[in-house]
Amino acid sequence: MVVVGAGVIGAASAFYLRQTGRDVTLIDQGSLGSGCSHGNCGYVCPSHVLPLATPGALWNTLKTLFATNSPLSVRWRLEPAMWRWFWQFAKKCNHRDMLKTGSAIQALLNSSRSMYDQLLSNTFSNVEWEPLGLLFVFKSQHGMDHYTSVDQLLRNEFNLGARRYDDQALLEFEPALKQGIAGGWHYESDGTLNPIKLMQNWKQILLGQGVEIRENCELLDLVRNNKIAKTLKTNQGEIHADQIVITTGAWTPKLHHLLQKPIPIQPGKGYSITMPRPSICPKYSMIFEEHRVAVTPFTDTYRIGSTMEFAGYDTTMNPKRLQLLRDGAALYLHEPLAEPVLESWYGWRPMTPDSLPFIGKLPAFDNVYLAAGHGMLGVSMSPATGKLVAELVSGSTPHIDPEPYAVNRKL
């Protein structure tokens, strides 16, 4: 059994596959946890049930593209796959699809949240878990009031509500915020962990299970006999496998010639800055929704992150995107930054048009499975995804309905 891609989804898949008694080899073209599993803000967030494609999202997206210093940036290119992706996204921007997709997102999020409780109690040693919830903060009264309808939707359709704090009550709840903030919404179900510690834990656990980890091992080709993939050709030689799981995140479209199917994933480039904790450090992890900036206080460090840049597989560090993070945080916090900067980072999130991952068998194969396209929710969805992958590979009854995540679903 070979798992290709050693991010958080690949690690969780290898873990649950190993629990079925299979011999598992986990390979990655880089090092374990070196992609988006490294530089994210560490949210485990059942609150994030709504897809990006919601009624009005397309128009709002188009407006932000022409705004100065928008948190969303698109570098338009003569690339049919990108234009097809945005067309598929546009078709999903309606109420019916939003609710249907939200239910499928929630199934993965709720399952993973429950599984994290189990992993934290008997598997992980120290991932800096903080079950303090997640705070959505709004600077303007308009933004605060607008979110009231979102909160009502989440309560009515997903049994998911937040505790509301207006102006001064919010400052008493989180003193690190400046005066003049309209308010915030606190989701008590959410938590945070340190993604670097998480991946360090996964590596130690997998090695302890007897999983073979091959880093700097790039997949070059699949040798097949009809619909059965027999051998993986890599830059470290051939690896024979009875079953294969592809968990390559935003890199998955690059493998379309091997997978015999175009995969509608676009790399959504996100950024983060990691630094020491400021002297006035937030207690709660927060999202400044109007400026698309996220903040996470870890035990010894502090991270601000987010923004979304559709620029293909661009490998440059855009200083303007990093400045957006600094400027956004400065609008809300007494001490938004600290020195020295420990790391400035970017990574490609695997974005699908409907915000649902692809989990299931690839149509061209009888023994190759895909688990990719988790967008900004890879950490949040990883345990349930890994377990579902193991169930599908083993032929056992899935703990959640896999149909919404089918690789060949209509978009």
PyMOL commands that set and color helices and strands:
alter all, ss='L'
color gray80, all
select helices_A, chain A and resi 8-19+36-39+57-65+80-91+95-122+141-158+167-173+195-209+249-259+319-330+378-394+403-405
alter helices_A, ss='H'
color red, helices_A
select strands_A, chain A and resi 2-4+25-27+43-44+72-74+134-138+163-166+183-187+191-192+212-214+219-225+228-234+237-240+244-246+266-276+285-288+293-297+301-310+343-351+358-361+368-372
alter strands_A, ss='S'
color yellow, strands_A
deselect
rebuild
show_as cartoon
